[in-house]
């Protein structure tokens, strides 16, 4: 019974995690954006792509997804190339 209540609490908390992307690196040719793995992944990836598009557009380029990796507990880093 204790496990069920813990699982339910985890699901409720994960539903509340915002899908706010965090820019961790930009060098003119690529953008790295971190997102929470606890957030809704479709929403988080869409937000990250939108942020990458905004940043790459400053130099007249478009953002193209390149790779994803786990960088810390519950955090993914998405790499976008500015082409």
C-alpha atoms as a printed R data frame, in Angstrom:
   type eleno elety resid chain resno      x      y       z
1  ATOM     1    CA   UNK     A     1  0.000  0.000   0.000
2  ATOM     2    CA   UNK     A     2  2.869  2.365   0.797
3  ATOM     3    CA   UNK     A     3  4.336  1.754  -2.674
4  ATOM     4    CA   UNK     A     4  1.059  2.684  -4.384
5  ATOM     5    CA   UNK     A     5  0.828  5.987  -2.542
6  ATOM     6    CA   UNK     A     6  4.474  6.782  -3.363
7  ATOM     7    CA   UNK     A     7  3.907  6.018  -7.030
8  ATOM     8    CA   UNK     A     8  0.783  8.178  -7.093
9  ATOM     9    CA   UNK     A     9  2.644 11.059  -5.446
10 ATOM    10    CA   UNK     A    10  5.452 10.778  -7.996
11 ATOM    11    CA   UNK     A    11  2.985 10.931 -10.884
12 ATOM    12    CA   UNK     A    12  1.290 13.985  -9.443
13 ATOM    13    CA   UNK     A    13  4.587 15.783  -8.933
14 ATOM    14    CA   UNK     A    14  5.882 14.903 -12.391
15 ATOM    15    CA   UNK     A    15  2.733 16.318 -13.959
16 ATOM    16    CA   UNK     A    16  3.545 19.677 -12.320
17 ATOM    17    CA   UNK     A    17  7.138 19.970 -13.585
18 ATOM    18    CA   UNK     A    18  7.336 22.807 -16.123
19 ATOM    19    CA   UNK     A    19  8.765 22.150 -19.565
20 ATOM    20    CA   UNK     A    20 10.986 25.231 -19.391
21 ATOM    21    CA   UNK     A    21 14.115 24.814 -21.524
22 ATOM    22    CA   UNK     A    22 17.454 26.053 -20.164
23 ATOM    23    CA   UNK     A    23 20.149 27.141 -22.616
24 ATOM    24    CA   UNK     A    24 23.413 25.687 -21.345
25 ATOM    25    CA   UNK     A    25 25.732 26.549 -24.251
26 ATOM    26    CA   UNK     A    26 25.752 28.551 -27.467
27 ATOM    27    CA   UNK     A    27 28.768 29.068 -29.718
28 ATOM    28    CA   UNK     A    28 27.259 30.458 -32.920
29 ATOM    29    CA   UNK     A    29 27.226 27.069 -34.661
30 ATOM    30    CA   UNK     A    30 25.257 25.060 -32.109
31 ATOM    31    CA   UNK     A    31 22.949 25.414 -29.112
32 ATOM    32    CA   UNK     A    32 22.709 23.039 -26.131
33 ATOM    33    CA   UNK     A    33 19.442 23.113 -24.220
34 ATOM    34    CA   UNK     A    34 18.648 21.211 -21.030
35 ATOM    35    CA   UNK     A    35 15.176 19.894 -20.176
36 ATOM    36    CA   UNK     A    36 13.760 17.953 -17.244
37 ATOM    37    CA   UNK     A    37 13.027 14.272 -17.834
38 ATOM    38    CA   UNK     A    38 10.144 14.591 -15.359
39 ATOM    39    CA   UNK     A    39  8.264 17.034 -17.591
40 ATOM    40    CA   UNK     A    40  5.994 16.029 -20.449
41 ATOM    41    CA   UNK     A    41  8.619 15.078 -23.057
42 ATOM    42    CA   UNK     A    42  6.664 16.175 -26.124
43 ATOM    43    CA   UNK     A    43  6.040 19.587 -24.606
44 ATOM    44    CA   UNK     A    44  9.614 19.930 -23.301
45 ATOM    45    CA   UNK     A    45 11.167 19.015 -26.664
46 ATOM    46    CA   UNK     A    46  8.832 21.389 -28.499
47 ATOM    47    CA   UNK     A    47  9.817 24.200 -26.112
48 ATOM    48    CA   UNK     A    48 13.499 23.390 -26.575
49 ATOM    49    CA   UNK     A    49 13.181 23.427 -30.365
50 ATOM    50    CA   UNK     A    50 11.350 26.753 -30.221
51 ATOM    51    CA   UNK     A    51 14.086 28.250 -28.029
52 ATOM    52    CA   UNK     A    52 16.819 26.882 -30.320
53 ATOM    53    CA   UNK     A    53 15.023 28.334 -33.362
54 ATOM    54    CA   UNK     A    54 14.836 31.726 -31.634
55 ATOM    55    CA   UNK     A    55 18.554 31.695 -30.782
56 ATOM    56    CA   UNK     A    56 19.761 30.485 -34.192
57 ATOM    57    CA   UNK     A    57 17.514 33.027 -35.946
58 ATOM    58    CA   UNK     A    58 19.612 35.821 -34.428
59 ATOM    59    CA   UNK     A    59 22.348 34.927 -36.924
60 ATOM    60    CA   UNK     A    60 19.960 34.189 -39.793
61 ATOM    61    CA   UNK     A    61 20.142 30.416 -39.371
62 ATOM    62    CA   UNK     A    62 17.673 27.673 -38.469
63 ATOM    63    CA   UNK     A    63 18.008 25.073 -35.707
64 ATOM    64    CA   UNK     A    64 18.269 21.379 -36.570
65 ATOM    65    CA   UNK     A    65 18.122 18.696 -33.834
66 ATOM    66    CA   UNK     A    66 21.369 16.709 -33.683
67 ATOM    67    CA   UNK     A    67 21.488 14.604 -30.502
68 ATOM    68    CA   UNK     A    68 20.217 14.061 -26.964
69 ATOM    69    CA   UNK     A    69 22.111 12.878 -23.900
70 ATOM    70    CA   UNK     A    70 21.510 12.543 -20.171
71 ATOM    71    CA   UNK     A    71 23.708 14.969 -18.242
72 ATOM    72    CA   UNK     A    72 22.434 14.629 -14.665
73 ATOM    73    CA   UNK     A    73 19.682 12.945 -12.701
74 ATOM    74    CA   UNK     A    74 16.427 13.619 -14.546
75 ATOM    75    CA   UNK     A    75 18.018 16.102 -16.964
76 ATOM    76    CA   UNK     A    76 18.530 15.695 -20.702
77 ATOM    77    CA   UNK     A    77 20.635 17.935 -22.923
78 ATOM    78    CA   UNK     A    78 19.525 18.445 -26.516
79 ATOM    79    CA   UNK     A    79 22.056 19.585 -29.105
80 ATOM    80    CA   UNK     A    80 20.817 21.691 -32.018
81 ATOM    81    CA   UNK     A    81 23.001 22.740 -34.962
82 ATOM    82    CA   UNK     A    82 22.509 26.230 -36.382
83 ATOM    83    CA   UNK     A    83 22.485 25.752 -40.169
